[in-house]
Amino acid sequence: MDAVVKAGKSDEKRERFRNLAESRTNKAIEAISRIGNLSNKQIYEYEEAEVRKIIRALRDAVSAVEARFASPRGKSGGGFKL
């Protein structure tokens, strides 16, 4: 019976992970899309160095996520500032 309880908890954890992963990934994709909207030069003015800094910050954030899945002990920190 103990194995059944463990399997049930494992199923719950997996389902919770899947639900949160879908929700958070979709929100991240939507946020990245909104950043892309900043490319409209009719509305915004920016320098290429600023664009490179945004892209670098996004890539660094994705790399940090990859590293956390490879070794899930560490937490990422810091924010983005132009």
N, C-alpha and C positions, 0 to 999 in steps of 0.2 A: 504493500500500500504506500510505503514511503516513496517508491519510484513514481507512482502515479501523481503524488503531490508535487514532486520535483518537476515532472513533465508538465503539469498544469502551470506551475510558476514560470517555467521556461517558455511555454507558449504565450503566457501573458506578457512577459518581458519582450519577446519577439514581436508580438502584435503592437505593443506600446512603441517599440523602436520603429517599426514600419510606419505607423501613423505619424509619429513625430518627424521621422525622416522625410516623408512625403510633404508634410505641411511646411517644414522649415526649408526644404530644398526649393519648393515652389515659391515661397516668400523671397528667398535669396535670388532666384532667377528673375522674379518680378522687380526686385530692387536694382539688380544689375541692368535690366532693361530700362529702368528710369534713369540710371546714370547715362546710358546710351542716348537718351533724349537730350542730354546736355550738348550733344554734338551739333545741334541746330544753330548754325552761325547767323541766322536771321534773328535769333532771339538772344544768343549768348556770344560773348567774346572771351577767348581764352588763348593761352600760349601752348605750344607743343610740349614744353617742359611740364606744364601742369597736367596735360593729358598723360604723358609718360609716368608721372608720379601717381596718378589715379590707377593706371593699368598695373604698375608695379605693386601698389598696395593691394589690389585685388588678387594678383598672382601670389603675393606673399601670404595672403589670408587663405587661399586654396592650399598652398604648400603646408601651412600650419595645420590645416584640417587633415591633410594626408598624413602628416607626421603623427598627429594625435591618434589616428586609426592604426598606424603602425606600432605606436607605443602609447597606449591610452592613459598614461599617468599624468602627463603634463597638461597645463592649461595655457591657452593663449592669452595675451594681454595687450593693452594699448589700444589706441584708436587711430583714426586717420585725421590728418590735418594738412591742408595745402600750405 
